[in-house]
Amino acid sequence: NVYKGTIPVIDVNLETLKKSEFGELLSWANDIKTIGVRTNADNPKDAKNALDLGCEGIGLCRTEHMFFSKKRIKLMRQM
């Protein structure tokens, strides 16, 4: 499907999710998994969120994003 505009989202309460039937299903899958899950994170907030959701580590960090801040982008463009 293709959606136009902004799609509303909700924040997930992890404790409620863990206690739900879906959380129980995920725990069964976690017990028998053979591969790990890592996240792509460019900043501490994203890394913490991913780890809170059960990721086992950072798989990719795009370091070029550190140069996109307002203080640095002009210098990067000049280069």
TORMAR-406952 format. One record per residue: residue in one letter; x, y, z of N, C-alpha, C in turn; residue number from 1. Coordinates in nm, 4 decimals. Layout:
// residues N
r:a&n.u:X&n.v:Y&n.w:Z&ca.u:X&ca.v:Y&ca.w:Z&c.u:X&c.v:Y&c.w:Z&k:NUM
...
This chain:
// residues 79
r:n&n.u:0.0824&n.v:-0.1186&n.w:0.0000&ca.u:0.0000&ca.v:0.0000&ca.w:0.0000&c.u:0.0870&c.v:0.1252&c.w:0.0000&k:1
r:v&n.u:0.0352&n.v:0.2302&n.w:-0.0580&ca.u:0.1012&ca.v:0.3605&ca.w:-0.0564&c.u:0.0079&c.v:0.4558&c.w:0.0175&k:2
r:y&n.u:0.0637&n.v:0.5277&n.w:0.1131&ca.u:-0.0151&ca.v:0.6199&ca.w:0.1936&c.u:0.0327&c.v:0.7620&c.w:0.1688&k:3
r:k&n.u:-0.0604&n.v:0.8541&n.w:0.1550&ca.u:-0.0278&ca.v:0.9952&ca.w:0.1361&c.u:-0.0372&c.v:1.0652&c.w:0.2709&k:4
r:g&n.u:0.0615&n.v:1.1474&n.w:0.2982&ca.u:0.0584&ca.v:1.2250&ca.w:0.4216&c.u:0.1194&c.v:1.1513&c.w:0.5389&k:5
r:t&n.u:0.0909&n.v:1.2001&n.w:0.6566&ca.u:0.1468&ca.v:1.1473&ca.w:0.7796&c.u:0.0576&c.v:1.0379&c.w:0.8353&k:6
r:i&n.u:0.1172&n.v:0.9278&n.w:0.8745&ca.u:0.0427&ca.v:0.8185&ca.w:0.9360&c.u:0.0608&c.v:0.8286&c.w:1.0867&k:7
r:p&n.u:-0.0479&n.v:0.8295&n.w:1.1626&ca.u:-0.0342&ca.v:0.8416&ca.w:1.3076&c.u:0.0325&c.v:0.7169&c.w:1.3667&k:8
r:v&n.u:0.1175&n.v:0.7383&n.w:1.4655&ca.u:0.1847&ca.v:0.6295&ca.w:1.5355&c.u:0.1639&c.v:0.6473&c.w:1.6848&k:9
r:i&n.u:0.1882&n.v:0.5420&n.w:1.7600&ca.u:0.1772&ca.v:0.5501&ca.w:1.9056&c.u:0.3079&c.v:0.5007&c.w:1.9667&k:10
r:d&n.u:0.3388&n.v:0.5499&n.w:2.0844&ca.u:0.4534&ca.v:0.4987&ca.w:2.1592&c.u:0.4125&c.v:0.3667&c.w:2.2228&k:11
r:v&n.u:0.5059&n.v:0.2738&n.w:2.2275&ca.u:0.4791&ca.v:0.1426&ca.w:2.2844&c.u:0.5267&c.v:0.1398&c.w:2.4291&k:12
r:n&n.u:0.4404&n.v:0.0947&n.w:2.5168&ca.u:0.4796&ca.v:0.0727&ca.w:2.6556&c.u:0.5385&c.v:-0.0680&c.w:2.6619&k:13
r:l&n.u:0.6701&n.v:-0.0777&n.w:2.6834&ca.u:0.7378&ca.v:-0.2068&ca.w:2.6758&c.u:0.6906&c.v:-0.3053&c.w:2.7819&k:14
r:e&n.u:0.6612&n.v:-0.2573&n.w:2.9002&ca.u:0.6152&ca.v:-0.3479&ca.w:3.0060&c.u:0.4797&c.v:-0.4071&c.w:2.9704&k:15
r:t&n.u:0.3916&n.v:-0.3266&n.w:2.9143&ca.u:0.2612&ca.v:-0.3759&ca.w:2.8712&c.u:0.2769&c.v:-0.4747&c.w:2.7566&k:16
r:l&n.u:0.3660&n.v:-0.4435&n.w:2.6636&ca.u:0.3899&ca.v:-0.5328&ca.w:2.5506&c.u:0.4425&c.v:-0.6678&c.w:2.5979&k:17
r:k&n.u:0.5372&n.v:-0.6669&n.w:2.6912&ca.u:0.5950&ca.v:-0.7923&ca.w:2.7401&c.u:0.4903&c.v:-0.8816&c.w:2.8056&k:18
r:k&n.u:0.3871&n.v:-0.8212&n.w:2.8652&ca.u:0.2834&ca.v:-0.8969&ca.w:2.9350&c.u:0.1702&c.v:-0.9405&c.w:2.8424&k:19
r:s&n.u:0.1727&n.v:-0.8951&n.w:2.7171&ca.u:0.0648&ca.v:-0.9267&ca.w:2.6233&c.u:0.0877&c.v:-1.0620&c.w:2.5565&k:20
r:e&n.u:-0.0142&n.v:-1.1106&n.w:2.4846&ca.u:0.0008&ca.v:-1.2344&ca.w:2.4079&c.u:0.1097&c.v:-1.2188&c.w:2.3021&k:21
r:f&n.u:0.1184&n.v:-1.1014&n.w:2.2416&ca.u:0.2230&ca.v:-1.0767&ca.w:2.1426&c.u:0.3602&c.v:-1.0849&c.w:2.2076&k:22
r:g&n.u:0.3735&n.v:-1.0298&n.w:2.3262&ca.u:0.4990&ca.v:-1.0376&ca.w:2.3997&c.u:0.5367&c.v:-1.1808&c.w:2.4322&k:23
r:e&n.u:0.4365&n.v:-1.2616&n.w:2.4653&ca.u:0.4630&ca.v:-1.4028&ca.w:2.4925&c.u:0.5119&c.v:-1.4735&c.w:2.3660&k:24
r:l&n.u:0.4487&n.v:-1.4453&n.w:2.2525&ca.u:0.4923&ca.v:-1.5025&ca.w:2.1251&c.u:0.6372&c.v:-1.4628&c.w:2.0945&k:25
r:l&n.u:0.6691&n.v:-1.3354&n.w:2.1154&ca.u:0.8066&ca.v:-1.2901&ca.w:2.0918&c.u:0.9060&c.v:-1.3593&c.w:2.1842&k:26
r:s&n.u:0.8666&n.v:-1.3845&n.w:2.3071&ca.u:0.9579&ca.v:-1.4527&ca.w:2.3998&c.u:0.9830&c.v:-1.5962&c.w:2.3542&k:27
r:w&n.u:0.8829&n.v:-1.6634&n.w:2.2985&ca.u:0.9033&ca.v:-1.7995&ca.w:2.2455&c.u:1.0025&c.v:-1.7952&c.w:2.1296&k:28
r:a&n.u:0.9834&n.v:-1.6982&n.w:2.0410&ca.u:1.0754&ca.v:-1.6848&ca.w:1.9270&c.u:1.2170&c.v:-1.6561&c.w:1.9755&k:29
r:n&n.u:1.2288&n.v:-1.5735&n.w:2.0779&ca.u:1.3601&ca.v:-1.5391&ca.w:2.1322&c.u:1.4303&c.v:-1.6624&c.w:2.1902&k:30
r:d&n.u:1.3519&n.v:-1.7535&n.w:2.2467&ca.u:1.4094&ca.v:-1.8741&ca.w:2.3065&c.u:1.4728&c.v:-1.9679&c.w:2.2034&k:31
r:i&n.u:1.4221&n.v:-1.9646&n.w:2.0793&ca.u:1.4716&ca.v:-2.0599&ca.w:1.9791&c.u:1.5475&c.v:-1.9938&c.w:1.8641&k:32
r:k&n.u:1.5683&n.v:-1.8647&n.w:1.8710&ca.u:1.6351&ca.v:-1.7949&ca.w:1.7612&c.u:1.7774&c.v:-1.8459&c.w:1.7415&k:33
r:t&n.u:1.8250&n.v:-1.8318&n.w:1.6196&ca.u:1.9617&ca.v:-1.8733&ca.w:1.5890&c.u:2.0478&c.v:-1.7569&c.w:1.5421&k:34
r:i&n.u:1.9878&n.v:-1.6411&n.w:1.5221&ca.u:2.0640&ca.v:-1.5224&ca.w:1.4852&c.u:2.0230&c.v:-1.4081&c.w:1.5769&k:35
r:g&n.u:2.1101&n.v:-1.3102&n.w:1.5903&ca.u:2.0817&ca.v:-1.1953&ca.w:1.6742&c.u:2.0266&c.v:-1.0790&c.w:1.5935&k:36
r:v&n.u:1.9739&n.v:-0.9826&n.w:1.6637&ca.u:1.9198&ca.v:-0.8628&ca.w:1.6003&c.u:2.0027&c.v:-0.7440&c.w:1.6450&k:37
r:r&n.u:2.0516&n.v:-0.6686&n.w:1.5482&ca.u:2.1255&ca.v:-0.5455&ca.w:1.5754&c.u:2.0499&c.v:-0.4297&c.w:1.5113&k:38
r:t&n.u:2.0838&n.v:-0.3105&n.w:1.5518&ca.u:2.0146&ca.v:-0.1924&ca.w:1.5014&c.u:2.1108&c.v:-0.0989&c.w:1.4302&k:39
r:n&n.u:2.0567&n.v:-0.0143&n.w:1.3479&ca.u:2.1313&ca.v:0.0979&ca.w:1.2913&c.u:2.0995&c.v:0.2177&c.w:1.3799&k:40
r:a&n.u:2.2003&n.v:0.2785&n.w:1.4363&ca.u:2.1772&ca.v:0.3917&ca.w:1.5254&c.u:2.2843&c.v:0.4970&c.w:1.5024&k:41
r:d&n.u:2.2405&n.v:0.6208&n.w:1.4894&ca.u:2.3317&ca.v:0.7316&ca.w:1.4639&c.u:2.3515&c.v:0.8212&c.w:1.5847&k:42
r:n&n.u:2.2739&n.v:0.7971&n.w:1.6907&ca.u:2.2854&ca.v:0.8831&ca.w:1.8078&c.u:2.2468&c.v:0.8042&c.w:1.9333&k:43
r:p&n.u:2.2823&n.v:0.8540&n.w:2.0494&ca.u:2.2546&ca.v:0.7814&ca.w:2.1735&c.u:2.1063&c.v:0.7535&c.w:2.1964&k:44
r:k&n.u:2.0189&n.v:0.8463&n.w:2.1584&ca.u:1.8745&ca.v:0.8259&ca.w:2.1786&c.u:1.8257&c.v:0.7048&c.w:2.0997&k:45
r:d&n.u:1.8651&n.v:0.6952&n.w:1.9714&ca.u:1.8245&ca.v:0.5816&ca.w:1.8887&c.u:1.8830&c.v:0.4512&c.w:1.9411&k:46
r:a&n.u:2.0074&n.v:0.4550&n.w:1.9863&ca.u:2.0716&ca.v:0.3352&ca.w:2.0397&c.u:1.9998&c.v:0.2865&c.w:2.1647&k:47
r:k&n.u:1.9676&n.v:0.3784&n.w:2.2555&ca.u:1.8972&ca.v:0.3401&ca.w:2.3788&c.u:1.7609&c.v:0.2819&c.w:2.3470&k:48
r:n&n.u:1.6880&n.v:0.3455&n.w:2.2558&ca.u:1.5556&ca.v:0.2971&ca.w:2.2192&c.u:1.5634&c.v:0.1553&c.w:2.1623&k:49
r:a&n.u:1.6578&n.v:0.1320&n.w:2.0735&ca.u:1.6732&ca.v:-0.0006&ca.w:2.0128&c.u:1.7101&c.v:-0.1056&c.w:2.1175&k:50
r:l&n.u:1.8014&n.v:-0.0709&n.w:2.2080&ca.u:1.8400&ca.v:-0.1656&ca.w:2.3123&c.u:1.7237&c.v:-0.1937&c.w:2.4063&k:51
r:d&n.u:1.6433&n.v:-0.0904&n.w:2.4367&ca.u:1.5242&ca.v:-0.1098&ca.w:2.5197&c.u:1.4248&c.v:-0.2037&c.w:2.4521&k:52
r:l&n.u:1.4230&n.v:-0.2032&n.w:2.3192&ca.u:1.3314&ca.v:-0.2894&ca.w:2.2436&c.u:1.3878&c.v:-0.4298&c.w:2.2225&k:53
r:g&n.u:1.5082&n.v:-0.4552&n.w:2.2726&ca.u:1.5614&ca.v:-0.5900&ca.w:2.2680&c.u:1.6738&c.v:-0.6156&c.w:2.1699&k:54
r:c&n.u:1.7199&n.v:-0.5138&n.w:2.1003&ca.u:1.8332&ca.v:-0.5345&ca.w:2.0097&c.u:1.9573&c.v:-0.5697&c.w:2.0910&k:55
r:e&n.u:2.0466&n.v:-0.6444&n.w:2.0277&ca.u:2.1640&ca.v:-0.6940&ca.w:2.0988&c.u:2.2873&c.v:-0.6076&c.w:2.0780&k:56
r:g&n.u:2.2763&n.v:-0.5043&n.w:1.9970&ca.u:2.3907&ca.v:-0.4173&ca.w:1.9749&c.u:2.3696&c.v:-0.3303&c.w:1.8525&k:57
r:i&n.u:2.4720&n.v:-0.2543&n.w:1.8198&ca.u:2.4696&ca.v:-0.1652&ca.w:1.7051&c.u:2.5337&c.v:-0.2371&c.w:1.5869&k:58
r:g&n.u:2.4632&n.v:-0.2461&n.w:1.4766&ca.u:2.5164&ca.v:-0.3116&ca.w:1.3584&c.u:2.5750&c.v:-0.2137&c.w:1.2598&k:59
r:l&n.u:2.5227&n.v:-0.0922&n.w:1.2587&ca.u:2.5695&ca.v:0.0088&ca.w:1.1652&c.u:2.5518&c.v:0.1457&c.w:1.2285&k:60
r:c&n.u:2.6535&n.v:0.2255&n.w:1.2176&ca.u:2.6476&ca.v:0.3642&ca.w:1.2634&c.u:2.7048&c.v:0.4501&c.w:1.1522&k:61
r:r&n.u:2.6238&n.v:0.5353&n.w:1.0964&ca.u:2.6677&ca.v:0.6183&ca.w:0.9847&c.u:2.7358&c.v:0.7426&c.w:1.0390&k:62
r:t&n.u:2.8657&n.v:0.7379&n.w:1.0419&ca.u:2.9426&ca.v:0.8455&ca.w:1.1039&c.u:2.9332&c.v:0.9773&c.w:1.0287&k:63
r:e&n.u:2.8991&n.v:0.9741&n.w:0.9006&ca.u:2.8905&ca.v:1.1009&ca.w:0.8277&c.u:2.7799&c.v:1.1907&c.w:0.8814&k:64
r:h&n.u:2.6830&n.v:1.1347&n.w:0.9525&ca.u:2.5742&ca.v:1.2164&ca.w:1.0065&c.u:2.6231&c.v:1.3178&c.w:1.1090&k:65
r:m&n.u:2.7364&n.v:1.2897&n.w:1.1722&ca.u:2.7881&ca.v:1.3841&ca.w:1.2715&c.u:2.8263&c.v:1.5176&c.w:1.2066&k:66
r:f&n.u:2.8444&n.v:1.5171&n.w:1.0755&ca.u:2.8834&ca.v:1.6404&ca.w:1.0066&c.u:2.7640&c.v:1.7221&c.w:0.9585&k:67
r:f&n.u:2.6424&n.v:1.6759&n.w:0.9837&ca.u:2.5235&ca.v:1.7453&ca.w:0.9362&c.u:2.4737&c.v:1.8529&c.w:1.0326&k:68
r:s&n.u:2.5366&n.v:1.8686&n.w:1.1484&ca.u:2.4905&ca.v:1.9702&ca.w:1.2429&c.u:2.5056&c.v:2.1092&c.w:1.1805&k:69
r:k&n.u:2.4277&n.v:2.2027&n.w:1.2282&ca.u:2.4293&ca.v:2.3386&ca.w:1.1726&c.u:2.5677&c.v:2.4016&c.w:1.1814&k:70
r:k&n.u:2.6420&n.v:2.3659&n.w:1.2841&ca.u:2.7749&ca.v:2.4230&ca.w:1.3028&c.u:2.8756&c.v:2.3688&c.w:1.2018&k:71
r:r&n.u:2.8523&n.v:2.2479&n.w:1.1512&ca.u:2.9529&ca.v:2.1824&ca.w:1.0677&c.u:2.9168&c.v:2.1713&c.w:0.9202&k:72
r:i&n.u:2.7894&n.v:2.1790&n.w:0.8861&ca.u:2.7473&ca.v:2.1495&ca.w:0.7495&c.u:2.8077&c.v:2.2477&c.w:0.6485&k:73
r:k&n.u:2.8195&n.v:2.3746&n.w:0.6864&ca.u:2.8758&ca.v:2.4729&ca.w:0.5939&c.u:3.0213&c.v:2.4376&c.w:0.5594&k:74
r:l&n.u:3.0991&n.v:2.3998&n.w:0.6608&ca.u:3.2371&ca.v:2.3610&ca.w:0.6376&c.u:3.2453&c.v:2.2364&c.w:0.5481&k:75
r:m&n.u:3.1556&n.v:2.1421&n.w:0.5710&ca.u:3.1557&ca.v:2.0199&ca.w:0.4898&c.u:3.1222&c.v:2.0511&c.w:0.3441&k:76
r:r&n.u:3.0284&n.v:2.1419&n.w:0.3247&ca.u:2.9913&ca.v:2.1789&ca.w:0.1864&c.u:3.1057&c.v:2.2502&c.w:0.1152&k:77
r:q&n.u:3.1815&n.v:2.3284&n.w:0.1898&ca.u:3.2961&ca.v:2.3984&ca.w:0.1308&c.u:3.4040&c.v:2.3000&c.w:0.0874&k:78
r:m&n.u:3.4173&n.v:2.1903&n.w:0.1606&ca.u:3.5183&ca.v:2.0910&ca.w:0.1264&c.u:3.4770&c.v:2.0198&c.w:-0.0017&k:79
